[in-house]
Amino acid sequence: MCVTCGCSDDAQSTITNLETGEVEHNHHDHTHTLLDGTVITHSHNHDTQHEASQVHAKIHNTTISLEQDILAKNNLIAAQNRGWFKGRNILALNLMSSPGSGKTTLLTRTIHDLKSQLPISVIEGDQETANDAQKIQETGCKVVQINTGTGCHLEAAMIDRGLQQLNPPLNSVVMIENVGNLVCPALFDLGEQAKVVILSVTEGEDKPIKYPHMFRASEIMILTKVDLLPYVQFDVQKCIDYARQVNPQIQIFQVSATTGAGLETWYGWLSATVGNLSTPVSV
């Protein structure tokens, strides 16, 4: 269960390897231990609405305990993922945004432009469909699709299973494209080296102060679709000021994946960050 909105705790997720067509299904009943020691087990296929109401009424009274349990479990697996990445000298980035910000467009442009310099693999997260993963596969990039069903974010356990199918090479980059959502993904560590929040100029300059947890958790903010600035009402400086108000250390890039404006700066950061990793691992 998501600690923010109450969505399913990895209730029904699938991982698809687009190269092999292999699909892994994961469905779990949910067991919650409440403060009074009561154990509640339930699935997302309740026989009656009454049963669901009883379960969620009890859960509501123990929100803090459940949040701690959920995040502690997630953080443990995230730490294991982080060690896995470090041992293979892999830079993992968690790309987050609202739907329609241009995440996939930026990602495919980045892969296309850098594929001769940096080996990049992708874990693609969406509630349904493999549309974005298919666009990424067309670049020649290795990609696996994670569909979260009713879930509104990726979790560390999903990344662990996705990596088993993806099998990214040593000394490479793994881009994790999270589910489109400016709330819940900020709370869940996936084991990444950095969180990257992507905001487009079509969304409004006040997003950093409306969703401060997302921008506070992110090391990088990429402002996309800057080629549209002549046609939209968007105050770039005000947006930057808002972002630095909630996170003074955030690094900001202004780019257009359509025209290529600003991409060299983003690519330079990627290359420098990869270069700052530990000594390359050999087989």
C-alpha positions in Angstrom: 0.0 0.0 0.0 1.3 3.4 -0.9 1.9 5.5 2.2 0.5 8.5 0.5 -2.6 7.5 -1.5 -3.4 4.0 -0.4 -2.7 2.2 -3.7 -1.7 -1.4 -3.8 1.5 -2.7 -2.3 2.8 -4.4 -5.5 -0.6 -6.1 -5.7 -0.6 -6.9 -9.4 2.5 -6.1 -11.4 4.0 -7.5 -14.5 7.6 -7.3 -15.9 8.0 -7.8 -19.6 11.2 -8.4 -21.4 10.6 -6.9 -24.9 13.5 -8.8 -26.4 12.3 -12.3 -25.4 8.6 -11.6 -24.8 8.9 -13.2 -21.4 6.3 -11.9 -18.9 6.6 -12.3 -15.2 3.4 -11.9 -13.1 3.4 -10.9 -9.5 0.3 -11.1 -7.4 0.4 -11.0 -3.6 -2.1 -11.0 -0.8 -1.4 -8.3 1.7 -0.6 -9.0 5.4 -0.6 -6.1 7.8 0.3 -6.4 11.5 -1.5 -3.7 13.5 -0.4 -2.0 16.7 -2.6 -4.3 18.8 -1.0 -7.4 17.1 -3.9 -8.1 14.8 -2.9 -9.6 11.5 -5.0 -8.6 8.5 -4.5 -10.5 5.2 -6.4 -9.3 2.2 -6.2 -9.3 -1.6 -7.5 -6.7 -4.0 -10.3 -9.0 -5.1 -12.7 -8.5 -2.1 -15.9 -10.5 -2.0 -17.8 -7.5 -0.6 -17.4 -3.8 -0.1 -18.2 -4.4 3.6 -15.1 -6.5 4.0 -12.9 -3.9 2.3 -14.4 -1.1 4.5 -13.5 -3.1 7.7 -10.0 -3.8 6.5 -9.3 -0.2 5.5 -10.9 1.2 8.7 -8.4 -0.7 10.8 -5.5 0.2 8.5 -6.5 3.9 8.8 -6.0 3.8 12.5 -2.4 2.5 12.1 -1.1 4.6 9.3 2.2 5.6 11.0 3.0 2.0 11.8 2.3 0.8 8.3 4.3 3.7 6.7 7.3 2.7 8.8 6.9 -1.0 7.8 6.4 -0.3 4.1 9.3 2.2 3.8 11.7 0.1 6.0 11.1 -3.0 3.7 11.5 -0.9 0.6 14.7 0.8 1.9 16.3 -2.5 2.7 15.8 -3.8 -0.9 16.9 -0.4 -2.2 20.1 -0.7 -0.3 20.7 -4.1 -1.9 20.0 -2.6 -5.3 22.4 0.2 -4.6 25.1 -2.3 -3.7 24.4 -4.3 -6.9 24.8 -1.1 -9.0 28.0 -0.1 -7.2 29.5 -3.6 -7.6 29.0 -3.4 -11.4 30.0 0.2 -11.7 26.5 1.2 -13.0 25.0 4.7 -12.8 21.3 4.3 -12.0 19.0 7.3 -12.4 15.4 7.5 -11.3 13.5 9.7 -13.8 10.2 11.2 -12.3 7.6 13.6 -13.6 3.9 14.1 -14.1 2.3 12.5 -17.2 3.1 14.3 -20.4 6.2 16.1 -19.3 8.3 14.6 -22.1 10.2 12.0 -20.1 10.1 9.4 -22.8 10.9 11.8 -25.6 13.9 13.1 -23.6 15.0 9.6 -22.8 14.9 8.3 -26.4 16.7 11.4 -27.6 19.4 10.9 -24.9 19.8 7.2 -25.9 20.0 8.0 -29.6 22.6 10.8 -29.1 24.8 9.0 -26.6 24.6 5.3 -27.7 28.1 5.4 -29.2 29.5 6.8 -26.0 27.5 5.4 -23.1 25.8 1.9 -22.9 22.3 2.7 -21.6 19.6 0.3 -20.5 16.1 1.2 -19.4 13.5 0.0 -16.8 10.2 1.5 -18.0 7.4 1.9 -15.5 3.7 2.5 -16.3 0.4 1.3 -14.9 -0.5 -0.3 -18.2 0.7 -0.9 -21.8 4.2 -1.2 -23.2 3.9 1.8 -25.5 6.9 3.7 -24.1 9.1 0.6 -23.8 8.5 -0.1 -27.5 9.6 3.5 -28.4 12.7 2.9 -26.3 13.4 -0.5 -27.9 13.3 1.2 -31.4 16.5 3.0 -30.4 18.3 -0.4 -30.0 18.4 0.0 -26.2 17.8 -2.9 -23.8 14.5 -2.3 -22.0 12.1 -4.1 -19.7 8.6 -2.9 -19.0 7.1 -2.9 -15.5 3.4 -2.5 -15.3 2.2 -1.6 -11.8 -1.5 -2.1 -12.3 -3.2 0.0 -9.6 0.2 1.1 -8.3 1.2 4.7 -8.8 5.0 4.3 -8.4 7.8 1.9 -8.8 9.3 0.2 -5.7 12.7 -1.3 -5.0 11.5 -4.9 -5.2 10.2 -4.2 -8.7 13.6 -2.8 -9.7 15.3 -5.9 -8.3 13.1 -8.2 -10.4 13.5 -5.9 -13.4 17.2 -6.0 -13.2 17.2 -9.8 -13.3 15.5 -9.6 -16.7 17.4 -6.6 -18.0 20.9 -7.8 -17.0 22.6 -4.5 -17.8 26.3 -4.6 -18.7 29.1 -3.6 -16.4 30.2 0.0 -16.5 26.9 1.3 -18.0 23.9 3.5 -17.2 20.5 2.3 -16.1 17.6 4.8 -16.6 14.5 4.0 -14.5 11.5 5.8 -16.0 9.1 6.0 -13.1 5.3 6.1 -13.3 4.0 9.6 -14.1 3.2 11.1 -10.7 4.7 14.0 -8.8 3.8 12.6 -5.3 4.5 9.0 -4.4 7.7 8.2 -6.4 9.5 10.8 -4.3 9.0 8.7 -1.2 10.4 5.4 -2.5 14.1 4.8 -2.8 14.9 2.4 -5.6 18.6 2.2 -5.1 19.4 4.9 -7.6 22.4 7.2 -7.4 20.2 10.3 -8.1 16.6 11.3 -8.6 15.9 13.4 -11.6 12.6 15.3 -11.8 11.4 16.4 -15.2 9.1 19.4 -15.5 7.8 20.9 -18.8 7.1 24.5 -19.5 3.5 23.5 -20.3 2.8 22.5 -16.7 3.1 25.8 -14.8 6.1 27.4 -13.0 4.6 26.8 -9.5 5.0 23.0 -9.6 8.1 23.0 -7.3 6.2 24.7 -4.4 3.0 22.7 -5.1 4.8 19.4 -4.9 7.8 20.3 -2.7 8.6 16.7 -1.6 9.4 15.7 -5.2 11.7 18.6 -5.8 13.3 18.4 -2.4 14.2 14.7 -3.0 15.7 15.3 -6.4 19.3 16.1 -7.2 18.5 17.2 -10.7 15.6 19.2 -12.3 15.3 19.1 -16.1 13.0 21.8 -17.6 11.8 20.4 -20.9 10.0 21.7 -24.0 11.8 25.1 -23.8 11.2 25.5 -27.5 7.5 26.2 -26.6 8.3 29.2 -24.4 7.2 31.7 -27.0 3.8 30.1 -27.1 3.0 29.5 -23.4 2.8 31.6 -20.3 5.7 30.3 -18.2 8.1 32.3 -16.0 11.4 30.4 -16.2 13.1 32.4 -13.5 10.2 32.1 -11.1 10.2 28.4 -11.6 13.9 28.2 -10.9 13.5 30.4 -7.8 10.7 28.1 -6.5 12.8 25.0 -7.1 15.7 26.4 -5.2 13.4 27.7 -2.5 12.5 24.1 -1.6 16.0 22.6 -2.6 18.9 25.1 -2.7 21.2 22.4 -4.0 19.1 21.2 -6.9 20.9 21.3 -10.3 18.8 22.6 -13.2 19.0 22.0 -16.9 16.8 23.7 -19.5 16.4 21.6 -22.6 14.3 20.8 -25.7 14.4 17.2 -26.9 12.8 18.4 -30.1 15.4 21.0 -31.2 18.3 19.8 -29.1 18.6 23.1 -27.2 20.5 22.6 -23.9 21.1 18.9 -24.3 24.8 19.2 -24.4 24.8 20.4 -20.8 22.7 17.5 -19.7 24.9 15.1 -21.6 28.0 16.7 -20.1 26.6 16.0 -16.6 25.8 12.4 -17.5 29.3 11.8 -18.9 31.0 13.5 -15.9 28.9 11.6 -13.4 29.8 8.3 -15.1 33.4 9.3 -15.1 33.3 10.0 -11.4 32.2 6.4 -10.6 34.7 4.0 -9.2 37.3 2.2 -11.4 35.6 0.3 -14.2 34.8 -3.3 -13.5 36.3 -6.0 -15.7 34.9 -9.5 -16.3 
